[in-house]
Amino acid sequence: MPDMYGLDITTAQFRRACGGNTHPDGEACVTLAKIGPDAWALGNSKHPHGEPLRFTTAELDAAGINPARFGLSA
């Protein structure tokens, strides 16, 4: 697996999933994009310019994050 933080994500298409929690400044959502064959970028919709965290498919699975919830397939 290449260095996931070395992968270019400028053209990654992030999909949003929201948990239903609403706050005065808007709903809390996370974003997910597939950035490689076994690489994902997970971001925060409230901080879209922040650097997303990167995970393997196994790491997402261990954390209970299902890409299908974002309309993505592994």
C-alpha positions in Angstrom: 0.0 0.0 0.0 1.4 3.4 -0.9 1.7 6.2 1.6 -2.0 7.2 1.9 -1.1 10.8 2.8 1.0 10.9 -0.4 -2.1 10.2 -2.5 -3.5 13.2 -4.4 -7.1 13.9 -3.3 -7.7 17.1 -5.2 -10.2 15.4 -7.5 -11.7 13.0 -4.9 -15.5 13.0 -4.9 -16.5 13.2 -1.2 -20.0 11.9 -0.3 -21.8 13.0 2.9 -23.5 11.0 5.6 -25.3 12.8 8.4 -26.1 11.4 11.8 -29.2 13.4 12.5 -27.7 15.6 15.2 -28.6 19.2 14.7 -26.8 22.1 16.3 -27.4 25.9 16.0 -24.7 26.0 13.3 -26.1 23.1 11.3 -26.2 19.3 11.1 -23.1 17.3 12.0 -22.0 15.3 9.0 -18.9 13.4 7.9 -17.6 13.0 4.3 -15.9 10.0 2.7 -14.1 9.5 -0.6 -12.4 6.4 -2.1 -8.9 7.6 -3.0 -7.3 4.3 -4.0 -8.0 0.6 -4.3 -7.8 0.2 -0.5 -7.7 3.8 0.6 -10.3 6.2 1.9 -10.4 9.8 3.1 -12.7 10.8 5.9 -13.5 14.4 6.5 -15.8 16.8 8.5 -18.4 18.7 6.6 -18.2 21.6 9.1 -14.5 21.9 8.2 -14.3 21.2 4.5 -10.9 22.8 4.1 -9.3 20.7 6.9 -7.1 17.7 6.0 -9.2 14.5 5.9 -8.0 11.5 7.8 -7.0 8.5 5.7 -7.9 4.9 6.3 -7.6 1.4 4.7 -10.8 -0.5 4.0 -10.0 -2.8 7.0 -9.6 0.2 9.3 -12.9 1.6 8.2 -14.5 -1.8 8.9 -12.9 -2.0 12.3 -14.3 1.5 13.1 -17.8 0.4 12.0 -17.8 2.8 9.1 -19.7 1.3 6.1 -19.0 3.0 2.8 -22.4 1.9 1.6 -23.9 4.5 4.0 -22.3 7.1 1.8 -23.5 5.5 -1.4 -20.0 4.1 -2.0 -18.8 0.6 -2.5 -15.6 -0.9 -1.1 
